[in-house]
Amino acid sequence: QVQLVESGGGLVQPGGSLRLSCAASGIFFSSYRVGWYRQAPGKERELVGHITSDGITIYAGSVKGRFTISRDNAKNTVSLEMNSLKSEDTAVYYCNLNRVRTGINYWGKGTLVTVSS
């Protein structure tokens, strides 16, 4: 069965950095576009960014220039490097795998990032 596990969340001060990871198993990883989403308390889930099978990335305007998504198909992992963190970045971050050709989606359970002083 497919399993996605996010890790790396925690408490960080404003201006700090954090690196999240998503490890996938039971899936042909290289066939999927991988997205990072987040949901803050009282708000709807939003797209942070995604990376295609070919390594092409897009980012939400709120994080562009501060966050970087990368993937390692050999290790079935994707990372989200977050820099210059703001309190507004506080949210539960989710990893998503999307099979573009079929539309199938898989979601991780999320990891909490709290940016606070």
N, C-alpha and C positions, 0 to 999 in steps of 0.2 A: 504494500500500500504506500501511497505517497505521504511523505512527512516533511514538513517545513518547520525549522526551529530557528527563531530569532534569538540573538544574544547580544550583550554589550550595553544594554540600557543601564541607567543609574542616575545618580544626582551629580550635577555639574554646575559650576558657577557661571554666570553670564560672561561671555567672552572666551569660555573654555572650549574644549574639543572632545569629541566622543566618536568612537567607531563602532557601528553596528554590523553584525554579520547574520546572514541567513544561510543555513545549511540545508540542502535538499537531499532526499533519498527516495528510492523507489520510483525514479522518473528519468526520462531521457532529457536531462537538463538543458542541453544545448539547443533543443527545439523550442524552448520557451523564452518569451520576453519576460523580464523580471522587473516588477515595479515595487517601489516603496510608497506606502501610504501612511497617513497619520490621522489620529482622531484626538482632539483636545476635549477636555470636559465641557459638555454643553454645546459642542459643535459637531457638524457632520464630518464624516471621513473625507479627506482630501488627498489628492495625488501629490506626492513629493517629487517624484521623478521616476523614470524607468530606463532600462537599458535593453536594447534588442539583442537578438542572437548574434548579430554582427558587431556588437559593441557600440552602437549608436545610442547616445543618451539625450534625454530631454529633462528639464527641471522646471518646477513651478517658479514663478517670478520671485516669490518670497524667499526662496533658498538659493537661487541661481548665484553662482560665484562663491558660495559658502559651503555647499554640499557637493560631494562627488560620489557617483555610483560606479562601481567596477565589478567585474565578474571573472571567475576562474572556472571555466567549463571542465577542466581536468579534475578539479576538486569539488565540483557541484556546489559552489558557494558564490554568494554575491555580497558585497559590502556597501555600506553607506558611511562615508567619512563626513563628519559634521564639524565645521569650524565656526568660530565667531558666534557661538550659540547665544540666543536671546531667550528671554523668558517666554516669548511668544512661540518658541519651538517646543515647549512642554506639551507632550502628547504620548499616546501609545502608538508605537510605530509597528507597522505590519508589512510583511513580505508577501508579495503576490506573484505567482507564476501564471502566465497567460499563453496558451497555445493559440497563436494568432489564426492559424488556418482552420481550426475547429471551434474556437471560442471557449474552450474549457479553461477554467480557473481553479487555482489552488491557493489557499491562504494559510499563513502561519497564525499562531495564537497571539502574537504581539509581544513587544518589550517596552517597558515604560521608561521614558526619558523625562527627567525633571530638571529644568534650568532655573536655579534659584540661588540667591545669596543669603 
